[in-house]
Amino acid sequence: MAFWERILKNGPGHGAEQYTYDPQKEEPVMMKSICTGETSAGFRDRDSGHYKEMMLVRGEEDVQLFMRRCGIKERPRTVY
């Protein structure tokens, strides 16, 4: 079953793929816009600072979902 078919069938957060990252190269962060206040969760490259967005965060449920999918134990720091 394709990714979007699982999402549409099971709803957001169900059946989604796990994401593995290299903690030596990437840091999990919450990126918050200073203009709109919109928050997204993703990974920031430790060397270049490049941010890779993984998902939009609309509330605490989304933060917990991001942490579960990526195997993160501590809440990621927020960057602007």
Biopython code that builds the backbone (N, CA, C, O; Angstrom):
import numpy as np
from Bio.PDB.StructureBuilder import StructureBuilder

atoms = [
    (1, "MET", "N", (0.852, -1.179, 0.000)),
    (1, "MET", "CA", (0.000, 0.000, 0.000)),
    (1, "MET", "C", (0.895, 1.240, 0.000)),
    (1, "MET", "O", (1.854, 1.309, 0.769)),
    (2, "ALA", "N", (0.600, 2.187, -0.829)),
    (2, "ALA", "CA", (1.393, 3.407, -0.952)),
    (2, "ALA", "C", (1.220, 4.282, 0.286)),
    (2, "ALA", "O", (0.233, 4.166, 1.013)),
    (3, "PHE", "N", (2.183, 5.144, 0.507)),
    (3, "PHE", "CA", (2.194, 6.011, 1.687)),
    (3, "PHE", "C", (0.888, 6.780, 1.841)),
    (3, "PHE", "O", (0.264, 6.729, 2.902)),
    (4, "TRP", "N", (0.464, 7.495, 0.791)),
    (4, "TRP", "CA", (-0.733, 8.320, 0.905)),
    (4, "TRP", "C", (-1.992, 7.485, 1.075)),
    (4, "TRP", "O", (-2.945, 7.931, 1.712)),
    (5, "GLU", "N", (-2.010, 6.276, 0.514)),
    (5, "GLU", "CA", (-3.156, 5.393, 0.721)),
    (5, "GLU", "C", (-3.280, 5.016, 2.195)),
    (5, "GLU", "O", (-4.388, 4.961, 2.730)),
    (6, "ARG", "N", (-2.140, 4.754, 2.858)),
    (6, "ARG", "CA", (-2.164, 4.433, 4.296)),
    (6, "ARG", "C", (-2.664, 5.627, 5.100)),
    (6, "ARG", "O", (-3.452, 5.471, 6.032)),
    (7, "ILE", "N", (-2.204, 6.815, 4.736)),
    (7, "ILE", "CA", (-2.619, 8.010, 5.466)),
    (7, "ILE", "C", (-4.118, 8.233, 5.299)),
    (7, "ILE", "O", (-4.820, 8.494, 6.277)),
    (8, "LEU", "N", (-4.616, 8.131, 4.060)),
    (8, "LEU", "CA", (-6.035, 8.362, 3.817)),
    (8, "LEU", "C", (-6.898, 7.290, 4.478)),
    (8, "LEU", "O", (-7.985, 7.585, 4.974)),
    (9, "LYS", "N", (-6.422, 6.059, 4.486)),
    (9, "LYS", "CA", (-7.186, 4.965, 5.078)),
    (9, "LYS", "C", (-7.174, 5.026, 6.602)),
    (9, "LYS", "O", (-8.215, 4.854, 7.236)),
    (10, "ASN", "N", (-6.026, 5.265, 7.184)),
    (10, "ASN", "CA", (-5.864, 5.177, 8.633)),
    (10, "ASN", "C", (-5.864, 6.513, 9.349)),
    (10, "ASN", "O", (-5.957, 6.553, 10.575)),
    (11, "GLY", "N", (-5.762, 7.606, 8.611)),
    (11, "GLY", "CA", (-5.704, 8.916, 9.235)),
    (11, "GLY", "C", (-4.263, 9.316, 9.509)),
    (11, "GLY", "O", (-3.369, 8.470, 9.475)),
    (12, "PRO", "N", (-4.028, 10.594, 9.781)),
    (12, "PRO", "CA", (-2.678, 11.081, 10.026)),
    (12, "PRO", "C", (-2.047, 10.384, 11.226)),
    (12, "PRO", "O", (-2.686, 10.186, 12.259)),
    (13, "GLY", "N", (-0.785, 10.020, 11.065)),
    (13, "GLY", "CA", (-0.047, 9.439, 12.181)),
    (13, "GLY", "C", (-0.177, 7.938, 12.312)),
    (13, "GLY", "O", (0.434, 7.357, 13.209)),
    (14, "HIS", "N", (-0.941, 7.290, 11.464)),
    (14, "HIS", "CA", (-1.107, 5.848, 11.542)),
    (14, "HIS", "C", (-0.475, 5.204, 10.315)),
    (14, "HIS", "O", (-0.794, 5.568, 9.183)),
    (15, "GLY", "N", (0.398, 4.272, 10.535)),
    (15, "GLY", "CA", (1.009, 3.556, 9.428)),
    (15, "GLY", "C", (2.098, 4.329, 8.720)),
    (15, "GLY", "O", (2.572, 3.899, 7.669)),
    (16, "ALA", "N", (2.504, 5.447, 9.262)),
    (16, "ALA", "CA", (3.551, 6.241, 8.620)),
    (16, "ALA", "C", (4.905, 5.589, 8.861)),
    (16, "ALA", "O", (5.113, 4.898, 9.858)),
    (17, "GLU", "N", (5.794, 5.818, 7.954)),
    (17, "GLU", "CA", (7.123, 5.238, 8.040)),
    (17, "GLU", "C", (7.939, 5.864, 9.174)),
    (17, "GLU", "O", (7.781, 7.042, 9.495)),
    (18, "GLN", "N", (8.811, 5.054, 9.768)),
    (18, "GLN", "CA", (9.756, 5.560, 10.749)),
    (18, "GLN", "C", (10.868, 6.286, 9.998)),
    (18, "GLN", "O", (11.202, 5.922, 8.870)),
    (19, "TYR", "N", (11.432, 7.299, 10.617)),
    (19, "TYR", "CA", (12.545, 8.025, 10.017)),
    (19, "TYR", "C", (13.755, 7.848, 10.918)),
    (19, "TYR", "O", (13.699, 8.143, 12.112)),
    (20, "THR", "N", (14.841, 7.369, 10.347)),
    (20, "THR", "CA", (16.072, 7.254, 11.120)),
    (20, "THR", "C", (17.017, 8.358, 10.681)),
    (20, "THR", "O", (17.099, 8.692, 9.499)),
    (21, "TYR", "N", (17.723, 8.916, 11.643)),
    (21, "TYR", "CA", (18.649, 10.002, 11.350)),
    (21, "TYR", "C", (19.961, 9.749, 12.071)),
    (21, "TYR", "O", (20.020, 8.960, 13.014)),
    (22, "ASP", "N", (20.996, 10.413, 11.628)),
    (22, "ASP", "CA", (22.318, 10.287, 12.237)),
    (22, "ASP", "C", (22.504, 11.438, 13.221)),
    (22, "ASP", "O", (22.691, 12.579, 12.798)),
    (23, "PRO", "N", (22.456, 11.162, 14.532)),
    (23, "PRO", "CA", (22.595, 12.230, 15.529)),
    (23, "PRO", "C", (23.930, 12.977, 15.442)),
    (23, "PRO", "O", (24.041, 14.106, 15.921)),
    (24, "GLN", "N", (24.935, 12.355, 14.838)),
    (24, "GLN", "CA", (26.225, 13.024, 14.667)),
    (24, "GLN", "C", (26.146, 14.107, 13.595)),
    (24, "GLN", "O", (26.881, 15.092, 13.652)),
    (25, "LYS", "N", (25.251, 13.927, 12.611)),
    (25, "LYS", "CA", (25.152, 14.860, 11.492)),
    (25, "LYS", "C", (23.919, 15.752, 11.544)),
    (25, "LYS", "O", (23.948, 16.874, 11.038)),
    (26, "GLU", "N", (22.830, 15.267, 12.152)),
    (26, "GLU", "CA", (21.572, 16.012, 12.166)),
    (26, "GLU", "C", (21.074, 16.215, 13.593)),
    (26, "GLU", "O", (21.309, 15.390, 14.476)),
    (27, "GLU", "N", (20.388, 17.322, 13.793)),
    (27, "GLU", "CA", (19.798, 17.647, 15.093)),
    (27, "GLU", "C", (18.293, 17.838, 14.901)),
    (27, "GLU", "O", (17.881, 18.614, 14.039)),
    (28, "PRO", "N", (17.455, 17.135, 15.696)),
    (28, "PRO", "CA", (16.017, 17.375, 15.589)),
    (28, "PRO", "C", (15.670, 18.735, 16.180)),
    (28, "PRO", "O", (16.113, 19.065, 17.280)),
    (29, "VAL", "N", (14.879, 19.525, 15.458)),
    (29, "VAL", "CA", (14.501, 20.863, 15.927)),
    (29, "VAL", "C", (13.052, 21.147, 15.558)),
    (29, "VAL", "O", (12.483, 20.520, 14.664)),
    (30, "MET", "N", (12.473, 22.105, 16.265)),
    (30, "MET", "CA", (11.179, 22.665, 15.938)),
    (30, "MET", "C", (11.484, 24.041, 15.346)),
    (30, "MET", "O", (12.097, 24.873, 16.015)),
    (31, "MET", "N", (11.073, 24.292, 14.122)),
    (31, "MET", "CA", (11.331, 25.569, 13.464)),
    (31, "MET", "C", (10.071, 26.416, 13.550)),
    (31, "MET", "O", (9.003, 26.010, 13.091)),
    (32, "LYS", "N", (10.210, 27.597, 14.142)),
    (32, "LYS", "CA", (9.053, 28.485, 14.316)),
    (32, "LYS", "C", (9.283, 29.760, 13.521)),
    (32, "LYS", "O", (10.334, 30.390, 13.630)),
    (33, "SER", "N", (8.288, 30.134, 12.721)),
    (33, "SER", "CA", (8.371, 31.346, 11.919)),
    (33, "SER", "C", (8.180, 32.570, 12.804)),
    (33, "SER", "O", (7.251, 32.618, 13.610)),
    (34, "ILE", "N", (9.061, 33.564, 12.657)),
    (34, "ILE", "CA", (8.912, 34.790, 13.439)),
    (34, "ILE", "C", (7.801, 35.673, 12.878)),
    (34, "ILE", "O", (7.317, 36.574, 13.564)),
    (35, "CYS", "N", (7.399, 35.420, 11.644)),
    (35, "CYS", "CA", (6.338, 36.233, 11.019)),
    (35, "CYS", "C", (4.947, 35.699, 11.324)),
    (35, "CYS", "O", (4.065, 36.446, 11.745)),
    (36, "THR", "N", (4.755, 34.389, 11.108)),
    (36, "THR", "CA", (3.414, 33.820, 11.218)),
    (36, "THR", "C", (3.199, 32.999, 12.480)),
    (36, "THR", "O", (2.059, 32.741, 12.867)),
    (37, "GLY", "N", (4.282, 32.588, 13.120)),
    (37, "GLY", "CA", (4.172, 31.735, 14.299)),
    (37, "GLY", "C", (3.988, 30.274, 13.945)),
    (37, "GLY", "O", (3.876, 29.436, 14.840)),
    (38, "GLU", "N", (3.954, 29.946, 12.653)),
    (38, "GLU", "CA", (3.798, 28.557, 12.230)),
    (38, "GLU", "C", (5.005, 27.738, 12.695)),
    (38, "GLU", "O", (6.143, 28.204, 12.630)),
    (39, "THR", "N", (4.747, 26.521, 13.161)),
    (39, "THR", "CA", (5.810, 25.650, 13.660)),
    (39, "THR", "C", (5.871, 24.383, 12.822)),
    (39, "THR", "O", (4.841, 23.801, 12.482)),
    (40, "SER", "N", (7.082, 23.964, 12.495)),
    (40, "SER", "CA", (7.282, 22.697, 11.808)),
    (40, "SER", "C", (8.369, 21.927, 12.553)),
    (40, "SER", "O", (9.186, 22.507, 13.269)),
    (41, "ALA", "N", (8.361, 20.615, 12.368)),
    (41, "ALA", "CA", (9.363, 19.752, 12.988)),
    (41, "ALA", "C", (10.226, 19.161, 11.887)),
    (41, "ALA", "O", (9.733, 18.798, 10.819)),
    (42, "GLY", "N", (11.507, 19.069, 12.158)),
    (42, "GLY", "CA", (12.411, 18.515, 11.159)),
    (42, "GLY", "C", (13.808, 18.364, 11.705)),
    (42, "GLY", "O", (14.015, 18.291, 12.917)),
    (43, "PHE", "N", (14.758, 18.317, 10.806)),
    (43, "PHE", "CA", (16.149, 18.103, 11.184)),
    (43, "PHE", "C", (17.045, 19.178, 10.578)),
    (43, "PHE", "O", (16.870, 19.584, 9.429)),
    (44, "ARG", "N", (17.984, 19.616, 11.358)),
    (44, "ARG", "CA", (18.939, 20.633, 10.921)),
    (44, "ARG", "C", (20.318, 19.993, 10.840)),
    (44, "ARG", "O", (20.777, 19.350, 11.784)),
    (45, "ASP", "N", (20.968, 20.179, 9.698)),
    (45, "ASP", "CA", (22.313, 19.658, 9.496)),
    (45, "ASP", "C", (23.271, 20.414, 10.413)),
    (45, "ASP", "O", (23.298, 21.645, 10.410)),
    (46, "ARG", "N", (24.044, 19.688, 11.185)),
    (46, "ARG", "CA", (24.948, 20.316, 12.159)),
    (46, "ARG", "C", (26.072, 21.108, 11.489)),
    (46, "ARG", "O", (26.563, 22.083, 12.058)),
    (47, "ASP", "N", (26.482, 20.701, 10.293)),
    (47, "ASP", "CA", (27.579, 21.387, 9.609)),
    (47, "ASP", "C", (27.106, 22.597, 8.807)),
    (47, "ASP", "O", (27.642, 23.696, 8.952)),
    (48, "SER", "N", (26.098, 22.386, 7.960)),
    (48, "SER", "CA", (25.679, 23.455, 7.051)),
    (48, "SER", "C", (24.532, 24.309, 7.596)),
    (48, "SER", "O", (24.324, 25.430, 7.132)),
    (49, "GLY", "N", (23.791, 23.792, 8.573)),
    (49, "GLY", "CA", (22.634, 24.517, 9.085)),
    (49, "GLY", "C", (21.387, 24.332, 8.241)),
    (49, "GLY", "O", (20.341, 24.900, 8.555)),
    (50, "HIS", "N", (21.479, 23.533, 7.153)),
    (50, "HIS", "CA", (20.331, 23.291, 6.274)),
    (50, "HIS", "C", (19.231, 22.586, 7.056)),
    (50, "HIS", "O", (19.497, 21.625, 7.778)),
    (51, "TYR", "N", (17.985, 23.064, 6.912)),
    (51, "TYR", "CA", (16.837, 22.504, 7.625)),
    (51, "TYR", "C", (16.006, 21.653, 6.683)),
    (51, "TYR", "O", (15.663, 22.090, 5.585)),
    (52, "LYS", "N", (15.682, 20.437, 7.109)),
    (52, "LYS", "CA", (14.845, 19.521, 6.335)),
    (52, "LYS", "C", (13.523, 19.346, 7.093)),
    (52, "LYS", "O", (13.485, 18.688, 8.133)),
    (53, "GLU", "N", (12.454, 19.930, 6.575)),
    (53, "GLU", "CA", (11.151, 19.864, 7.237)),
    (53, "GLU", "C", (10.536, 18.482, 7.084)),
    (53, "GLU", "O", (10.540, 17.906, 5.997)),
    (54, "MET", "N", (10.005, 17.953, 8.191)),
    (54, "MET", "CA", (9.366, 16.640, 8.160)),
    (54, "MET", "C", (7.843, 16.754, 8.268)),
    (54, "MET", "O", (7.114, 16.013, 7.608)),
    (55, "MET", "N", (7.365, 17.686, 9.102)),
    (55, "MET", "CA", (5.920, 17.808, 9.280)),
    (55, "MET", "C", (5.538, 19.138, 9.908)),
    (55, "MET", "O", (6.337, 19.771, 10.599)),
    (56, "LEU", "N", (4.312, 19.547, 9.659)),
    (56, "LEU", "CA", (3.744, 20.735, 10.272)),
    (56, "LEU", "C", (3.293, 20.373, 11.683)),
    (56, "LEU", "O", (2.747, 19.292, 11.902)),
    (57, "VAL", "N", (3.516, 21.261, 12.629)),
    (57, "VAL", "CA", (3.116, 21.023, 14.017)),
    (57, "VAL", "C", (1.955, 21.949, 14.349)),
    (57, "VAL", "O", (2.089, 23.173, 14.330)),
    (58, "ARG", "N", (0.815, 21.341, 14.653)),
    (58, "ARG", "CA", (-0.375, 22.117, 15.001)),
    (58, "ARG", "C", (-0.682, 22.062, 16.487)),
    (58, "ARG", "O", (-1.534, 22.805, 16.976)),
    (59, "GLY", "N", (0.005, 21.187, 17.207)),
    (59, "GLY", "CA", (-0.241, 21.059, 18.639)),
    (59, "GLY", "C", (0.684, 20.022, 19.251)),
    (59, "GLY", "O", (1.552, 19.467, 18.577)),
    (60, "GLU", "N", (0.488, 19.770, 20.531)),
    (60, "GLU", "CA", (1.338, 18.833, 21.265)),
    (60, "GLU", "C", (1.270, 17.418, 20.698)),
    (60, "GLU", "O", (2.266, 16.695, 20.722)),
    (61, "GLU", "N", (0.104, 17.016, 20.189)),
    (61, "GLU", "CA", (-0.027, 15.686, 19.578)),
    (61, "GLU", "C", (0.960, 15.507, 18.436)),
    (61, "GLU", "O", (1.575, 14.449, 18.304)),
    (62, "ASP", "N", (1.114, 16.534, 17.614)),
    (62, "ASP", "CA", (2.032, 16.461, 16.481)),
    (62, "ASP", "C", (3.484, 16.378, 16.948)),
    (62, "ASP", "O", (4.294, 15.680, 16.339)),
    (63, "VAL", "N", (3.811, 17.084, 18.020)),
    (63, "VAL", "CA", (5.176, 17.014, 18.571)),
    (63, "VAL", "C", (5.466, 15.582, 19.025)),
    (63, "VAL", "O", (6.526, 15.032, 18.725)),
    (64, "GLN", "N", (4.516, 14.982, 19.749)),
    (64, "GLN", "CA", (4.694, 13.621, 20.237)),
    (64, "GLN", "C", (4.789, 12.624, 19.082)),
    (64, "GLN", "O", (5.568, 11.672, 19.141)),
    (65, "LEU", "N", (3.999, 12.843, 18.039)),
    (65, "LEU", "CA", (4.045, 11.978, 16.859)),
    (65, "LEU", "C", (5.417, 12.063, 16.191)),
    (65, "LEU", "O", (5.995, 11.036, 15.834)),
    (66, "PHE", "N", (5.932, 13.256, 16.023)),
    (66, "PHE", "CA", (7.261, 13.452, 15.436)),
    (66, "PHE", "C", (8.318, 12.726, 16.263)),
    (66, "PHE", "O", (9.186, 12.045, 15.716)),
    (67, "MET", "N", (8.240, 12.875, 17.570)),
    (67, "MET", "CA", (9.215, 12.232, 18.452)),
    (67, "MET", "C", (9.137, 10.705, 18.354)),
    (67, "MET", "O", (10.169, 10.034, 18.330)),
    (68, "ARG", "N", (7.929, 10.156, 18.298)),
    (68, "ARG", "CA", (7.769, 8.700, 18.176)),
    (68, "ARG", "C", (8.297, 8.193, 16.843)),
    (68, "ARG", "O", (9.014, 7.192, 16.799)),
    (69, "ARG", "N", (7.947, 8.879, 15.749)),
    (69, "ARG", "CA", (8.377, 8.439, 14.416)),
    (69, "ARG", "C", (9.892, 8.437, 14.265)),
    (69, "ARG", "O", (10.456, 7.616, 13.542)),
    (70, "CYS", "N", (10.539, 9.364, 14.955)),
    (70, "CYS", "CA", (11.981, 9.522, 14.781)),
    (70, "CYS", "C", (12.789, 8.935, 15.933)),
    (70, "CYS", "O", (14.019, 8.983, 15.912)),
    (71, "GLY", "N", (12.118, 8.384, 16.930)),
    (71, "GLY", "CA", (12.819, 7.777, 18.056)),
    (71, "GLY", "C", (13.528, 8.788, 18.938)),
    (71, "GLY", "O", (14.604, 8.510, 19.468)),
    (72, "ILE", "N", (12.929, 9.959, 19.097)),
    (72, "ILE", "CA", (13.535, 11.029, 19.891)),
    (72, "ILE", "C", (12.966, 10.967, 21.305)),
    (72, "ILE", "O", (11.752, 10.888, 21.490)),
    (73, "LYS", "N", (13.856, 11.003, 22.306)),
    (73, "LYS", "CA", (13.422, 10.901, 23.710)),
    (73, "LYS", "C", (13.103, 12.256, 24.320)),
    (73, "LYS", "O", (12.138, 12.382, 25.073)),
    (74, "GLU", "N", (13.902, 13.274, 24.006)),
    (74, "GLU", "CA", (13.716, 14.608, 24.580)),
    (74, "GLU", "C", (13.077, 15.527, 23.551)),
    (74, "GLU", "O", (13.302, 15.398, 22.348)),
    (75, "ARG", "N", (12.267, 16.467, 24.059)),
    (75, "ARG", "CA", (11.610, 17.424, 23.163)),
    (75, "ARG", "C", (12.680, 18.249, 22.429)),
    (75, "ARG", "O", (13.588, 18.792, 23.059)),
    (76, "PRO", "N", (12.567, 18.341, 21.094)),
    (76, "PRO", "CA", (13.537, 19.130, 20.325)),
    (76, "PRO", "C", (13.478, 20.613, 20.687)),
    (76, "PRO", "O", (12.423, 21.136, 21.047)),
    (77, "ARG", "N", (14.618, 21.275, 20.586)),
    (77, "ARG", "CA", (14.633, 22.698, 20.877)),
    (77, "ARG", "C", (13.977, 23.471, 19.730)),
    (77, "ARG", "O", (13.905, 22.989, 18.599)),
    (78, "THR", "N", (13.505, 24.669, 20.042)),
    (78, "THR", "CA", (12.862, 25.511, 19.038)),
    (78, "THR", "C", (13.866, 26.528, 18.510)),
    (78, "THR", "O", (14.557, 27.197, 19.279)),
    (79, "VAL", "N", (13.933, 26.633, 17.192)),
    (79, "VAL", "CA", (14.789, 27.632, 16.544)),
    (79, "VAL", "C", (13.910, 28.539, 15.702)),
    (79, "VAL", "O", (12.834, 28.137, 15.259)),
    (80, "TYR", "N", (14.373, 29.766, 15.482)),
    (80, "TYR", "CA", (13.604, 30.765, 14.737)),
    (80, "TYR", "C", (14.312, 31.168, 13.470)),
    (80, "TYR", "O", (13.806, 32.001, 12.718)),
]
sb = StructureBuilder()
sb.init_structure("model")
sb.init_model(0)
sb.init_chain("A")
sb.init_seg("    ")
for serial, (resi, resn, name, xyz) in enumerate(atoms, 1):
    if name == "N":
        sb.init_residue(resn, " ", resi, " ")
    sb.init_atom(name, np.array(xyz, "f"), 0.0, 1.0, " ", f" {name:<3s}", serial, name[0])
structure = sb.get_structure()
